[in-house]
Amino acid sequence: MKRKRRRILPKADINVTPFIDILLVLLVIFMTISPTARTGLNAAIPQPPPPGPQTQPQENVIILSMDRKGVIKINQDEVEPTRLVERLQDIFKNRSDRTMFVQADNELLFSNVVQLIDVAKGAGVNRLGLMTEQISAKPSTNK
C-alpha cells in the first residue's frame, strides 16, 4: 500500500496577537500623555447681562492698552515700557480686586499683546480680560 504524503502548506492566517499587543501599548502611552498636554490660561467666558436696568461701569477698572505705534497706556495715561511693571505693581498692591483688561490695536502682532499679558501677570493681576471691538453685521450684497 502506498501512503499518500500530505503536502505541508504555509498557514494563510494572520497572527493578530502581536498587533493587539502593539495597540494596547499605544493606548497606554496616549492615555498617560493626554492629561499632561493641557496647558494654557484659564479663560472666563463673559456672560450676557441680566435683563433690566443697565449698570454703570465701575470707575476703578484698569485698562492696559497699546496702540499701533507701540504706545502703552493705563486708563489713558501714557506709560513708558520700562516703568510699566512698577506702575502696575503700585496700582494693584492695595487692591483686593486684581482684575485688569487689555486692549490692543488690531494691527499689532500677537506677541506684543502676549508681552502685555505677561507683564500684567508678573505685576500681580489675577484675572485678565481681553477687550475687542464690537463686530457689527454687514448688510448682504447678494441680489
C-alpha positions in Angstrom: 0.0 0.0 0.0 1.1 3.3 -0.9 0.8 6.1 1.5 -0.2 9.4 0.4 2.0 12.1 1.5 0.3 15.2 2.6 1.8 18.3 1.4 2.5 20.9 4.1 1.2 24.2 3.0 2.1 27.5 4.7 -0.5 28.9 7.0 -2.6 31.6 5.5 -3.9 33.0 8.8 -2.7 36.3 10.1 -1.4 36.2 13.6 -3.1 39.2 15.3 -1.6 38.7 18.8 1.5 41.0 18.1 -0.8 43.6 16.5 -3.1 43.6 19.6 0.0 43.9 21.9 1.2 47.0 20.0 -2.2 48.6 20.0 -2.5 48.1 23.8 0.9 49.7 24.4 0.0 52.7 22.2 -3.3 53.0 24.1 -1.5 53.1 27.4 1.0 55.7 26.1 -1.7 58.0 24.8 -3.7 57.7 27.9 -0.8 58.8 30.1 0.3 61.6 27.7 -3.1 63.3 27.2 -3.8 64.6 30.8 -0.4 66.4 30.8 -0.9 68.0 27.4 -3.4 70.6 28.7 -1.6 73.9 29.1 -2.6 77.5 28.8 -4.6 80.2 30.5 -8.0 79.6 32.1 -10.5 81.7 30.3 -13.7 83.0 31.9 -16.2 83.4 29.1 -18.3 86.6 29.5 -22.0 86.0 30.2 -24.7 88.4 28.9 -26.0 90.8 31.5 -29.4 90.0 33.0 -32.3 91.9 31.5 -33.2 95.0 33.4 -31.7 98.4 34.1 -28.1 98.8 32.9 -25.5 99.3 35.5 -22.8 102.0 35.1 -19.3 100.7 34.5 -17.0 100.9 37.5 -14.7 103.8 37.6 -11.8 101.8 39.2 -11.5 99.5 36.2 -7.9 99.2 35.0 -7.4 99.1 31.2 -4.0 98.5 29.8 -3.8 99.5 26.1 -1.3 99.6 23.3 -1.8 101.4 20.0 -0.3 100.5 16.6 2.7 102.7 17.3 3.5 100.8 20.5 2.4 103.5 22.9 1.3 101.9 26.2 -1.4 103.5 28.3 -3.0 102.7 31.6 -6.5 104.2 31.6 -5.5 106.8 29.0 -2.3 107.8 30.9 0.8 107.2 28.8 3.4 104.9 30.5 7.0 104.2 29.5 7.6 100.5 28.8 10.5 100.5 31.3 8.2 101.7 34.1 5.1 99.6 33.3 5.8 96.8 35.8 6.4 99.4 38.6 3.2 101.3 37.8 1.1 98.1 37.7 2.5 96.9 41.0 1.7 100.3 42.6 -1.8 100.1 41.3 -2.5 96.6 42.4 -0.6 96.4 45.8 -3.6 97.8 47.8 -6.4 96.5 45.7 -8.5 93.4 46.6 -9.9 93.1 43.1 -6.9 92.3 40.9 -8.7 92.4 37.6 -7.4 94.2 34.5 -8.4 94.5 30.9 -6.1 94.5 27.9 -6.9 96.4 24.8 -4.7 96.4 21.7 -4.9 97.7 18.2 -5.8 95.0 15.7 -2.7 95.8 13.6 -0.4 94.7 16.4 1.4 91.4 16.4 0.0 88.9 18.9 3.4 88.7 20.5 3.1 92.3 21.7 -0.2 91.5 23.3 1.3 88.4 25.0 4.1 90.6 26.4 1.5 92.9 27.9 -0.3 90.0 29.4 2.9 88.6 30.8 3.9 91.9 32.4 0.4 92.2 33.9 0.6 88.7 35.4 4.0 89.4 36.8 2.7 92.6 38.4 0.1 90.6 40.4 -3.0 90.6 38.2 -5.2 87.6 39.0 -8.0 88.0 36.4 -7.3 89.4 33.0 -9.8 90.2 30.2 -9.2 91.0 26.6 -11.2 93.8 25.1 -12.3 93.6 21.5 -14.1 95.8 19.1 -17.9 95.3 18.7 -18.5 93.4 15.4 -21.4 94.8 13.5 -23.4 92.8 11.0 -22.6 93.7 7.4 -25.6 94.1 5.0 -25.8 91.4 2.4 -24.8 92.5 -1.1 -26.4 89.5 -2.9 -29.2 90.5 -5.3 
